């Protein structure tokens, strides 16, 4: 009799099957990683492009506006904006003294000034002007010379003005009075807490310029008035 043929074991029990399967898995994994890597190389990374801010268009000033810009040392853009801006200016004797300069730079300004005015009067004044339709989009405040403001009065004033109007609060230069620092600190805090309130930093600009002031160190001589109004125009243009 011939020898019986040896039967082969089932496929899954053969060592060669498992060796081949392992090799196949490794090859598939490598190919997948490779495709992912290649895909990463070929696909450009998307980055958010930041559009540059458009440059302001050149401004053409009239001969008169050029004289104003030169006198008050105001850039052309700020001069043009001041020429058309509706402004309500509320203040004390410092503001009363510089009405001609204010009107030269801000032809559309409405000035409400009074000698000896205290800050607590401001909410009522703003309320009356608003009722009369005379409270403009831009409100300039120059108070604090005759005494420090109170937080409650500031809150009342801002409620009358509302969040859509812009408030430009000129800080104080009253070196002879103890409330100067208190007033200017409150102005700074109010501006930080309210997006529509901006500090016109007259206190810093005027420091050391003794010739800008009258003998009382508060009211303004001509050069001081020009610098004061020029600073206001530049601050308004920047905000």
C-alpha positions in Angstrom: 0.0 0.0 0.0 1.1 3.6 -0.7 1.7 6.1 2.0 -1.2 8.1 3.2 -1.0 11.8 2.1 -0.5 14.2 5.0 -3.4 16.6 5.4 -2.5 20.3 5.7 -3.8 22.1 8.8 -6.6 24.7 8.3 -5.5 28.1 6.9 -6.0 30.1 10.1 -3.8 27.6 12.0 -0.9 28.0 9.7 2.0 30.3 11.0 2.5 31.7 7.6 -1.1 33.0 7.6 -0.6 35.0 10.8 2.8 36.3 9.7 1.3 37.5 6.4 -1.6 39.1 8.3 0.6 41.0 10.6 2.8 42.2 7.7 -0.4 43.3 5.9 -1.7 45.3 8.9 1.7 47.0 9.3 1.8 47.9 5.6 -1.8 49.3 5.7 -1.0 51.4 8.8 2.1 52.8 7.2 0.3 53.6 4.1 -2.4 55.5 6.0 0.1 57.5 8.0 2.0 58.2 4.9 -1.1 59.5 3.1 -2.0 61.6 6.1 1.5 63.1 6.2 1.6 63.7 2.4 -1.8 65.2 2.6 -0.5 67.5 5.3 2.4 68.6 3.1 0.2 69.1 0.1 -2.7 70.9 1.8 -1.7 74.5 2.7 -2.3 75.7 6.2 -5.1 78.2 6.4 -4.2 81.3 8.2 -6.5 84.2 9.1 -5.4 87.2 7.0 -5.7 90.5 8.8 -6.8 93.3 6.6 -4.8 96.5 7.1 -6.8 99.5 8.2 -7.6 101.8 5.3 -5.6 104.9 5.3 -7.6 108.1 5.8 -8.2 109.9 2.6 -6.3 113.1 2.1 -8.2 116.2 3.3 -8.3 119.4 1.4 -8.7 122.4 3.6 -10.0 125.8 2.7 -7.6 128.7 3.1 -9.4 129.7 6.3 -9.2 126.1 7.7 -5.5 126.1 6.9 -5.0 129.2 9.0 -7.0 127.6 11.8 -4.9 124.4 11.6 -1.7 126.3 11.8 -2.8 128.6 14.6 -4.0 125.7 16.8 -1.4 123.2 15.6 -4.1 120.7 14.5 -3.7 118.1 11.7 -5.7 118.5 8.6 -8.0 115.5 9.4 -8.8 116.8 12.9 -9.4 120.3 11.5 -11.9 119.1 9.0 -13.7 117.0 11.6 -13.9 119.8 14.0 -15.3 122.1 11.3 -18.4 119.9 10.9 -18.8 118.3 14.3 -21.9 119.2 16.3 -20.7 120.0 19.8 -22.3 121.1 23.1 -19.7 122.5 25.5 -20.6 122.9 29.2 -18.2 124.6 31.6 -17.2 127.2 34.0 -15.3 130.5 33.7 -12.4 128.8 32.0 -14.6 127.9 29.1 -16.4 131.3 29.1 -13.0 132.9 28.5 -12.2 130.8 25.4 -15.5 131.0 23.6 -13.9 132.8 20.6 -11.3 130.1 20.2 -13.9 127.3 20.5 -16.0 128.9 17.8 -13.1 129.3 15.5 -12.2 125.6 15.6 -15.7 124.3 16.1 -18.1 126.5 14.1 -21.1 124.3 15.2 -20.4 124.5 18.9 -23.1 125.6 21.4 -21.3 126.9 24.5 -23.1 126.8 27.9 -20.7 128.4 30.4 -21.0 130.3 33.6 -18.6 131.8 36.1 -18.3 129.9 39.4 -20.3 126.9 38.1 -20.1 123.7 40.3 -20.2 120.2 39.0 -23.4 119.3 40.8 -25.2 121.6 38.4 -24.2 119.5 35.4 -27.0 116.8 35.4 -29.7 119.5 35.4 -28.0 121.5 32.7 -27.7 118.5 30.5 -31.3 117.6 31.1 -32.5 121.0 30.1 -30.4 121.1 26.9 -31.6 117.7 26.0 -35.2 118.7 26.4 -34.5 121.7 24.2 -32.9 119.6 21.5 -29.6 121.3 22.1 -27.6 118.4 23.5 -25.3 117.5 20.5 -23.7 114.2 19.6 -20.4 115.4 21.1 -20.6 116.8 24.6 -17.6 118.6 26.1 -17.3 119.1 29.8 -15.0 121.5 31.6 -16.0 121.4 35.3 -14.0 120.8 38.4 -12.2 124.1 38.7 -14.5 125.3 41.5 -14.7 122.0 43.4 -14.5 118.2 43.0 -17.3 116.2 41.3 -19.3 113.6 43.1 -19.8 110.1 41.7 -23.6 110.4 42.1 -23.6 113.5 39.9 -21.4 111.9 37.3 -23.8 108.9 37.2 -26.8 111.2 36.8 -25.1 113.2 34.0 -24.2 110.0 32.1 -27.7 108.7 32.4 -29.1 111.9 30.8 -26.4 111.8 28.0 -26.9 108.2 27.3 -24.4 105.7 25.8 -24.6 106.9 22.2 -23.3 110.4 22.7 -19.6 110.9 23.1 -18.4 112.8 26.2 -15.1 114.6 26.2 -14.2 115.5 29.7 -11.3 118.0 30.1 -9.4 117.3 33.2 -8.4 120.1 35.5 -5.3 122.3 36.0 -5.9 123.9 39.4 -2.6 123.5 41.2 -3.6 125.9 44.0 -6.5 123.7 45.0 -6.3 120.4 47.0 -9.1 118.8 44.9 -7.2 118.8 41.6 -5.9 115.2 42.0 -9.3 113.9 43.3 -11.1 115.4 40.3 -8.7 114.1 37.7 -8.7 110.6 39.3 -12.5 110.4 39.1 -12.3 111.6 35.5 -9.9 108.8 34.6 -12.0 106.2 36.3 -15.1 107.4 34.6 -13.5 107.1 31.2 -12.2 103.6 32.0 -15.7 102.5 33.0 -17.6 104.1 30.1 -16.7 103.5 26.5 -18.3 106.8 25.4 -16.3 109.0 27.9 -12.9 110.3 26.8 -10.3 112.2 28.8 -8.9 115.4 27.3 -5.7 115.5 29.2 -5.2 119.2 29.7 -3.5 118.6 33.1 -0.6 116.7 31.5 -0.2 118.9 28.4 -0.2 122.1 30.4 2.3 121.0 33.0 5.3 123.3 33.1 3.7 125.9 30.8 3.4 128.7 33.3 3.1 131.3 30.5 -0.1 129.7 29.3 -1.9 130.9 32.4 -3.0 134.1 34.1 -1.5 135.0 37.5 -4.2 132.7 39.2 -2.6 129.7 37.4 -6.1 128.6 36.2 -7.5 130.9 33.5 -5.8 131.0 30.2 -3.7 133.5 28.2 -3.8 133.4 24.4 -1.2 130.7 23.9 -2.9 128.6 26.6 -6.3 129.0 25.0 -4.9 127.9 21.6 -3.2 124.8 23.1 -6.4 124.0 25.1 -8.7 124.1 22.1 -6.2 122.4 19.8 -5.9 119.5 22.3 -9.7 119.2 22.4 -9.8 118.9 18.6 -7.1 116.4 18.4 -8.6 114.2 21.1 -12.0 114.3 19.4 -10.4 113.2 16.1 -8.7 110.3 17.8 -11.8 109.0 19.4 
